[in-house]
Amino acid sequence: AKTWLIGLSAGVETYAVAGFLVAPRAIQLWIENPNVSGPGCRLSVQELYVNPFTMFLSLKNATLFEQESKSLLSASVLETRVWSVDRLRAGTPGRDVAIRNLLVTNTQSSDPLLVVPSAVLRTVTIGAGGAFIDAEHARLERPEGAITRDADGVVHQPAWLAVPGSDRSGACISLDGFRATGGTLRFSDDAVAPGALFVLQDVEAGAARNRGGDAERLEVDVEARLGDRGTISIAAQLRGGTRGHPDLFSMTARNVDLPSLSPYARRVLGRDVLAGTGHASLHHERDDASLTFDNRVSFDGLQLADANDDAANDTLTLELAVALAADEADHIEYSMKGLVGDGAAQSIVSVFADSLVAHLDKLAASPFDVLAGLAGETDAALDTIEFLPGSAEMAPSATETLSLLGNALGRRPRLGIDVRPAFDAVTDRDAIAAEQVRLHIALATSASAGDRGNAADPDFSDPKVRDILDEFAGARLSAAQQRALSRGVSNETAMYRGIYLALIANEPVSETVLRRLARFRARSVIDALEREGIDRNRFRISDALEATATDAGIVSVKLDVHASPPG
């Protein structure tokens, strides 16, 4: 028994010496061996501790340099309890590799790419998988990361991390999935002027390979706080790794501070944003042939900076499109749905920007269609107000038009109306001339005040009317005209009707009178819409426009719209 105990004691001592003294050095030499790590990955450990009785392994002050991405990883401590020494694999469920104070640095710029106070890797393999270090899953606590897009539009991100499914060439670390909690991500964009900086806080993010079906896919989700009140949520699915654009992308953003997006508004819309809050919902699905999108954005309290002279036309389009959408609460909503070809090549950002610009252009190109839709009568023509010939009195059809237009304008306080005074040089002239001739006849025959405003033709069988017409004809028509009117007439009533029409044709009506009529018509429109509750300061009277009357003698006043911020 004593011999057995001596042998056991010697064996334990030998095992302890080997475990505590020999194993650490052997393991260190093994993991630092270039034949294990490969030529593109260099791992070094300042201190390595092994407890052979508890199977506890600790690496302190470890660094890993990845040649491909010029990234340096350092960690103060790596610890695990269950290892298969030959392959250094944590193969027992629930046994993890704990990492403290992980730091990833770009060796060319010395900028920190990622800082993680605490991380856990599950099912780790060193020198046995596709990369130098393979892990089934990573959990990152309170990570702080940085992503930069340079002036050429190239995105620089922590490329050292082979995001699940990417199979990046030269990667020293490969993951099947990860989950980050309580993180912070800084995105610097130097591709716009001035440069933009966004800080995502309270980041909850994850990514995982999905190997179901014929093709491997990467599923990504992100939730974060942006600014003081903003939130953002993203879900994406990528086919065959992270190269290329997502096949499926959904994003919801709420309460985003719009001035922070001003550099992008300047690039896409030609205007800076001074104030406002934005909300967005984007959904994109793509295949190799096409991309379908359903994008919705809304703004509260949007204020744009003054326009540059360089883009006056684009500026007017933008201002009008904003005014057409801004309601009484200064809330704006746009909805864009569609399909674009060559889906594999279309980026989410370009599709969104192009769809928004196209939608704004469409709104600005058909403003009265938008107003008709607001009024609930999509087929109504609200850009014309009809008037009776020679008069500032509106046609009966104008009543409904003005009611619908007033309803729509009441819901769009940023809109103003340009009223274009109109007259028909023939129809209105003849109507005014006829009214003047009738008035002369009524005064000469001592007609009552009511009859003087009568728009009906005189009674050509009345002897008094005939006497007045004979007197006017002698004074205003030439002898040749009078002879022509008396020839070939079937009866005297017809002859006096001809004299009446000749007097109308001969009655002088100046263009000044016609233009004055046009302005009276414009004021009638403004007065009517003011009675509908629309502030008359939202109206402008443009230069008179010569129009063409309909067959029924109706003359239409044309309306245009312009952006006119309230107050």
C-alpha positions in Angstrom: 0.0 0.0 0.0 2.9 2.3 0.9 4.5 1.7 -2.5 1.2 2.4 -4.2 0.8 5.7 -2.4 4.4 6.6 -3.2 3.7 5.8 -6.8 0.5 7.8 -6.8 2.2 10.7 -5.2 4.9 10.7 -7.7 2.5 10.5 -10.5 0.5 13.4 -9.2 3.6 15.5 -8.7 4.7 14.7 -12.2 1.3 15.6 -13.6 1.3 18.8 -11.6 4.7 19.7 -12.8 3.7 18.9 -16.4 0.5 20.8 -16.0 1.6 23.9 -14.2 5.1 24.3 -15.7 5.4 22.4 -18.9 1.9 22.6 -20.4 1.7 26.4 -20.5 4.9 26.8 -22.4 3.9 24.0 -24.8 0.5 25.4 -25.4 2.0 28.9 -26.0 4.5 27.6 -28.5 1.8 25.7 -30.2 -0.7 28.5 -30.6 2.0 31.0 -31.6 3.3 28.6 -34.3 2.9 30.1 -37.8 2.1 26.7 -39.1 -1.0 26.7 -36.8 -2.1 30.4 -37.2 -1.1 30.7 -40.9 1.0 33.4 -42.5 -1.7 36.1 -42.3 -2.4 35.8 -38.5 0.1 36.3 -35.7 -0.9 35.5 -32.1 1.3 36.2 -29.1 0.6 35.7 -25.4 2.6 37.3 -22.6 1.4 35.0 -19.9 -0.4 31.6 -20.0 -1.7 29.7 -17.0 -3.0 26.1 -16.8 -4.5 24.3 -13.9 -4.3 20.7 -14.8 -6.7 19.7 -12.0 -9.6 22.0 -12.8 -8.8 22.1 -16.5 -8.7 25.9 -16.2 -6.8 27.8 -19.0 -6.0 31.5 -18.8 -4.3 33.7 -21.4 -3.2 37.2 -20.3 -2.3 40.2 -22.5 -2.9 38.3 -25.8 -2.6 40.0 -29.2 -3.6 38.9 -32.6 -2.5 40.7 -35.8 -4.4 40.1 -39.0 -2.3 41.0 -42.0 -5.2 41.2 -44.5 -7.1 44.0 -42.6 -4.1 45.5 -40.8 -6.1 45.0 -37.6 -4.6 44.3 -34.2 -6.7 42.5 -31.5 -5.7 42.6 -27.9 -7.3 41.2 -24.8 -6.2 41.5 -21.2 -7.7 38.1 -20.2 -9.1 35.0 -22.0 -10.3 32.2 -19.8 -12.1 28.8 -20.2 -12.4 25.6 -18.1 -12.9 22.8 -20.6 -10.3 22.3 -23.3 -9.3 19.5 -25.5 -5.6 20.3 -25.5 -4.8 18.8 -28.9 -7.2 21.1 -30.7 -8.0 23.6 -27.9 -11.7 23.2 -28.5 -14.4 24.2 -26.0 -16.7 21.4 -27.0 -18.8 21.0 -23.9 -22.2 22.8 -24.0 -22.3 25.7 -21.6 -18.6 26.0 -21.3 -17.4 29.3 -22.8 -14.3 31.3 -23.4 -14.6 34.5 -21.5 -12.7 37.6 -22.8 -12.1 40.8 -20.9 -11.1 44.2 -22.3 -11.1 43.3 -26.0 -9.7 46.0 -28.2 -9.4 46.1 -32.0 -7.2 48.8 -33.6 -6.5 49.7 -37.1 -2.7 49.6 -37.2 -2.5 52.1 -40.1 -4.5 54.8 -38.5 -4.2 53.7 -34.8 -7.9 54.3 -34.6 -9.8 52.0 -32.2 -12.4 50.0 -34.2 -14.0 48.1 -31.4 -13.8 48.2 -27.6 -15.5 45.4 -25.7 -15.3 45.3 -21.9 -16.7 41.8 -21.7 -17.2 39.1 -24.3 -17.9 35.4 -24.5 -17.1 32.9 -27.3 -18.8 29.6 -27.5 -17.4 26.4 -29.0 -14.1 27.8 -29.9 -11.6 26.0 -32.2 -8.0 27.2 -32.7 -6.1 26.1 -35.8 -8.7 23.4 -36.8 -11.4 25.3 -38.7 -11.6 27.6 -41.7 -10.0 30.5 -39.9 -7.3 30.5 -37.3 -10.0 31.0 -34.6 -13.5 29.6 -35.2 -16.4 30.2 -32.9 -20.0 29.1 -33.0 -21.3 32.2 -31.3 -20.1 35.4 -29.6 -21.8 37.5 -27.0 -20.5 41.1 -26.7 -21.4 43.2 -23.6 -21.4 47.0 -24.0 -19.3 47.0 -27.2 -18.2 50.4 -28.6 -17.5 50.3 -32.4 -16.7 52.7 -35.2 -17.5 52.6 -38.9 -16.2 55.2 -41.4 -17.1 56.0 -45.0 -14.3 58.0 -46.6 -14.5 60.7 -49.2 -14.5 58.2 -52.0 -17.5 56.3 -50.5 -15.4 53.4 -49.3 -16.7 52.0 -46.0 -14.1 51.1 -43.4 -15.4 48.8 -40.7 -14.0 46.1 -38.4 -13.1 43.8 -41.2 -11.2 41.6 -38.8 -14.5 40.2 -37.6 -15.6 37.7 -40.2 -19.3 38.5 -39.8 -21.3 35.3 -39.9 -21.5 34.0 -43.5 -19.0 36.4 -45.0 -16.1 33.8 -45.4 -13.8 36.7 -45.9 -10.4 35.9 -47.4 -7.6 36.3 -44.9 -9.9 36.4 -41.8 -8.3 35.3 -38.6 -11.6 35.0 -36.8 -14.8 33.4 -38.1 -18.2 33.3 -36.3 -21.4 31.6 -37.0 -23.3 34.2 -35.0 -23.1 37.0 -32.5 -25.2 39.0 -30.2 -24.3 42.5 -28.9 -26.1 44.2 -26.0 -25.8 47.7 -24.5 -23.5 48.8 -27.3 -22.4 52.1 -28.9 -21.7 52.5 -32.6 -20.2 55.6 -34.2 -20.6 56.1 -37.9 -18.6 58.9 -39.6 -19.4 59.8 -43.1 -16.9 61.9 -45.0 -18.5 61.2 -48.4 -20.9 64.1 -47.8 -20.1 67.7 -47.2 -19.9 68.7 -44.4 -19.1 65.3 -42.9 -21.7 63.6 -40.8 -21.4 61.8 -37.5 -24.1 59.5 -36.0 -23.9 57.8 -32.7 -26.1 54.8 -32.0 -26.5 54.1 -28.3 -28.1 51.2 -26.4 -27.4 49.0 -29.4 -29.0 45.6 -29.4 -27.7 43.7 -32.4 -27.2 40.2 -33.7 -26.3 38.2 -36.8 -26.5 34.5 -37.5 -26.0 32.1 -40.4 -29.1 30.3 -41.6 -28.1 27.2 -43.4 -31.6 26.0 -44.2 -32.5 25.3 -47.9 -30.2 25.4 -50.8 -28.5 28.7 -50.1 -26.9 29.9 -46.9 -28.2 33.2 -45.6 -27.2 35.7 -43.0 -29.9 37.2 -40.9 -29.1 40.5 -39.1 -31.1 42.6 -36.7 -30.3 45.9 -35.0 -32.1 48.1 -32.5 -30.7 51.3 -31.2 -31.3 54.8 -29.9 -30.3 57.7 -32.1 -29.8 61.1 -30.6 -32.0 62.3 -27.7 -35.3 60.8 -28.8 -34.7 58.9 -32.0 -34.9 55.1 -32.4 -33.9 52.8 -35.2 -34.7 49.2 -35.9 -33.2 47.2 -38.8 -33.7 43.6 -40.0 -31.9 42.3 -43.1 -31.2 39.0 -44.8 -28.2 38.5 -47.1 -27.7 35.6 -49.5 -24.3 33.8 -49.4 -22.7 36.2 -46.9 -22.4 39.9 -46.5 -21.0 40.7 -50.0 -23.5 42.6 -52.2 -26.8 44.1 -51.1 -29.4 42.5 -48.8 -32.1 40.4 -50.4 -34.5 41.5 -47.7 -34.2 44.8 -45.8 -36.6 46.5 -43.4 -35.9 49.6 -41.4 -38.1 51.6 -39.0 -36.9 54.9 -37.6 -38.7 57.3 -35.3 -38.1 60.8 -34.0 -34.9 61.3 -35.9 -33.4 64.8 -35.7 -33.6 66.1 -39.3 -30.8 68.7 -39.1 -28.4 65.8 -38.6 -29.4 64.6 -42.1 -28.8 68.0 -43.7 -25.7 66.9 -45.6 -27.7 64.2 -47.3 -30.7 66.5 -48.0 -28.3 68.9 -49.6 -26.9 66.2 -51.9 -30.2 64.7 -52.9 -32.6 67.7 -52.7 -30.3 70.7 -52.9 -31.4 72.1 -49.6 -30.2 72.1 -46.0 -32.6 71.2 -43.2 -32.8 73.7 -40.3 -35.4 72.0 -38.1 -37.8 69.1 -37.8 -38.2 65.5 -36.8 -38.4 62.6 -39.2 -39.9 59.1 -39.2 -39.3 56.4 -41.8 -40.4 52.8 -42.7 -38.4 51.1 -45.5 -39.0 47.6 -46.9 -37.0 46.3 -49.8 -37.0 42.8 -51.4 -34.7 41.9 -54.3 -33.9 39.1 -56.6 -31.4 39.0 -59.4 -33.8 40.6 -61.9 -35.5 43.3 -59.8 -36.0 45.1 -56.5 -39.4 45.9 -55.1 -39.7 48.7 -52.5 -42.3 50.1 -50.1 -40.9 53.3 -48.5 -42.8 55.6 -46.2 -41.4 58.8 -44.7 -42.9 61.5 -42.6 -41.8 64.8 -41.1 -42.9 67.1 -38.3 -42.0 70.7 -38.2 -39.8 70.5 -41.3 -37.9 73.7 -42.1 -35.6 74.1 -45.1 -32.8 76.5 -45.5 -33.0 79.2 -48.2 -32.3 77.9 -51.7 -29.1 78.3 -53.6 -29.4 80.2 -56.9 -27.8 77.3 -58.7 -30.9 75.0 -58.3 -33.8 77.3 -58.5 -36.1 75.0 -60.5 -35.3 72.0 -58.2 -35.9 74.2 -55.2 -39.3 75.3 -56.4 -40.2 71.7 -57.0 -39.2 70.7 -53.5 -40.9 73.6 -51.9 -44.2 72.9 -53.7 -44.0 69.1 -53.0 -43.5 70.0 -49.3 -46.4 72.4 -49.3 -48.7 69.9 -51.0 -48.1 67.4 -48.2 -47.9 69.6 -45.0 -51.1 69.5 -43.1 -52.6 71.8 -40.4 -50.3 70.3 -37.8 -47.3 70.8 -40.1 -47.0 67.0 -40.5 -45.8 65.7 -43.9 -46.1 62.2 -45.2 -44.8 60.6 -48.4 -45.4 57.0 -49.6 -43.4 55.4 -52.4 -43.9 51.9 -53.8 -42.4 50.5 -56.9 -40.1 48.1 -58.7 -36.7 48.8 -60.3 -34.8 46.5 -62.6 -31.3 45.1 -62.2 -32.1 44.3 -58.6 -28.7 42.9 -57.8 -27.0 46.2 -58.5 -29.4 48.5 -56.8 -28.4 49.8 -53.4 -30.9 50.6 -50.6 -29.8 54.2 -50.3 -29.9 54.9 -54.1 -33.4 53.3 -54.5 -34.7 55.3 -51.5 -33.3 58.6 -52.7 -34.4 58.1 -56.3 -37.9 57.1 -55.3 -38.2 60.1 -53.0 -37.1 62.5 -55.7 -39.4 60.9 -58.3 -42.3 61.2 -55.9 -41.6 64.8 -55.1 -41.4 65.6 -58.8 -44.7 63.8 -59.5 -46.5 65.8 -56.8 -45.1 69.1 -58.0 -46.1 68.3 -61.6 -49.8 67.7 -60.8 -50.7 69.8 -57.7 -54.4 70.1 -58.5 -54.7 66.4 -58.7 -53.3 66.2 -55.2 -55.8 68.9 -54.0 -58.7 67.1 -55.7 -57.8 63.9 -53.9 -57.7 65.8 -50.6 -61.2 67.2 -51.4 -62.5 63.7 -52.0 -63.2 64.2 -55.7 -60.2 62.8 -57.6 -61.7 63.7 -61.0 -62.5 67.3 -60.2 -60.8 70.0 -62.2 -59.8 72.5 -59.5 -57.4 74.6 -61.6 -60.1 76.6 -63.5 -63.0 78.8 -62.4 -65.6 79.5 -65.0 -67.2 82.9 -65.6 -70.1 84.2 -67.7 -69.1 86.1 -70.8 -68.4 89.8 -70.3 -69.0 89.5 -66.6 -67.2 89.1 -63.3 -70.1 86.8 -62.3 -69.1 83.1 -62.0 -70.8 80.4 -63.8 -73.0 78.1 -61.7 -70.4 75.3 -62.0 -67.9 77.4 -60.1 -69.7 77.1 -56.8 -68.8 73.4 -56.3 -65.3 74.0 -57.6 -64.6 76.7 -55.1 -66.1 74.6 -52.3 -63.8 71.7 -53.1 -60.8 73.9 -53.5 -61.4 75.8 -50.3 -61.7 72.4 -48.4 -58.4 71.2 -49.8 -56.5 74.5 -49.2 -57.8 74.5 -45.6 -55.9 71.3 -45.1 -52.7 72.5 -46.7 -51.8 75.8 -45.0 -48.4 76.0 -46.7 -50.0 76.4 -50.2 -50.7 79.6 -51.9 -52.7 80.2 -55.1 -51.8 82.3 -58.1 -54.9 83.6 -59.8 -54.4 84.4 -63.5 -57.0 87.0 -64.6 -58.5 85.9 -68.0 -60.5 87.4 -70.8 -61.6 86.3 -74.3 -60.9 89.1 -76.7 -63.9 88.2 -78.9 -66.5 86.7 -76.6 -66.0 89.1 -73.7 -65.7 92.1 -76.0 -69.0 91.2 -77.7 -70.7 90.6 -74.4 -69.6 93.9 -73.0 -70.5 95.7 -76.2 -74.0 94.1 -76.2 -74.5 95.2 -72.6 -73.5 98.8 -73.4 -75.9 98.9 -76.4 -78.7 97.5 -74.4 -78.0 100.0 -71.7 -78.2 102.9 -74.2 -81.5 101.5 -75.6 -82.9 101.2 -72.1 -81.9 104.7 -71.1 -83.3 106.2 -74.3 -86.6 104.4 -73.9 -86.8 105.4 -70.2 -86.9 101.8 -69.1 -87.1 101.0 -65.4 -83.9 100.4 -63.4 -84.6 96.7 -63.4 -84.9 96.5 -67.2 -81.7 98.4 -67.6 -79.7 95.5 -66.3 -81.6 92.9 -68.3 -79.2 90.7 -70.2 -82.0 89.7 -72.7 -82.1 91.2 -76.3 -84.5 94.2 -76.8 -88.0 93.7 -78.1 -87.4 94.4 -81.8 -91.1 94.7 -82.5 -91.4 97.7 -80.0 -91.7 101.0 -81.9 -89.7 102.8 -79.3 -86.9 100.3 -79.7 -87.0 100.6 -83.5 -86.9 104.4 -83.3 -83.8 104.3 -81.0 -82.1 101.7 -83.3 -82.8 103.9 -86.3 -81.3 106.9 -84.5 -78.2 104.9 -83.4 -77.7 103.4 -86.9 -77.8 106.9 -88.5 -75.2 108.1 -86.0 -72.9 105.2 -85.7 -73.2 103.1 -88.9 -72.0 104.2 -92.4 -74.5 104.6 -95.2 -73.1 101.5 -96.8 -73.6 99.4 -93.7 -77.2 100.7 -93.4 -77.9 99.8 -97.1 -76.5 96.4 -96.6 -78.6 95.7 -93.5 -81.8 96.6 -95.4 -81.2 94.4 -98.4 -82.6 90.9 -98.5 -84.3 91.0 -95.1 -87.5 89.0 -94.8 -89.1 91.2 -92.2 -88.5 94.3 -90.2 -87.9 92.4 -87.0 -85.0 90.6 -88.6 -83.7 93.9 -90.0 -83.7 95.6 -86.6 -82.0 92.6 -85.1 -79.3 93.0 -87.8 -79.0 96.7 -86.9 -78.6 95.7 -83.2 -75.9 93.2 -84.0 -74.1 95.7 -86.2 -74.2 98.3 -83.4 -72.7 95.7 -81.1 -69.9 94.9 -83.5 -69.3 98.6 -84.0 -69.4 99.5 -80.2 -65.9 100.5 -79.0 -64.5 98.3 -76.1 -60.9 98.9 -75.3 -58.4 96.3 -74.1 -58.1 98.2 -70.9 -61.7 97.4 -70.2 -61.1 93.7 -70.9 -58.1 93.6 -68.6 -60.0 95.4 -65.9 -62.7 92.7 -66.3 -60.0 90.0 -66.0 -58.8 91.5 -62.7 -62.4 91.8 -61.3 -62.7 88.1 -62.1 -59.5 87.3 -60.2 -60.8 89.3 -57.2 -64.1 87.4 -57.3 -62.2 84.1 -57.0 -60.2 85.4 -54.0 -63.3 86.8 -52.3 -65.1 83.5 -52.8 -62.3 81.5 -51.3 -61.9 83.9 -48.5 -65.6 83.2 -47.7 -64.5 79.5 -47.6 -62.1 80.4 -44.8 -58.9 80.8 -46.7 -56.7 83.8 -45.8 -56.5 86.2 -48.7 -52.8 86.8 -48.0 -52.3 83.3 -49.5 -53.3 84.6 -53.0 -51.5 86.4 -55.7 -52.9 88.0 -58.8 -50.7 87.3 -61.9 -50.6 89.1 -65.2 -53.8 88.9 -67.3 -54.0 86.0 -69.6 -55.9 86.0 -72.9 -58.1 82.9 -72.9 -60.4 81.2 -75.4 -64.1 80.8 -74.4 -66.0 77.6 -74.8 -68.8 77.2 -77.3 -71.2 78.2 -74.6 -69.3 81.5 -74.1 -67.8 80.4 -70.8 -64.4 82.0 -69.9 -62.2 80.2 -67.4 -59.8 81.8 -65.0 -56.7 79.7 -64.5 -55.1 78.9 -61.1 -51.6 78.0 -60.2 -50.2 76.9 -56.9 -47.1 78.0 -55.0 -45.5 77.3 -51.7 -46.5 80.0 -49.2 -45.5 79.1 -45.6 -48.1 80.2 -43.1 -47.7 83.3 -41.1 
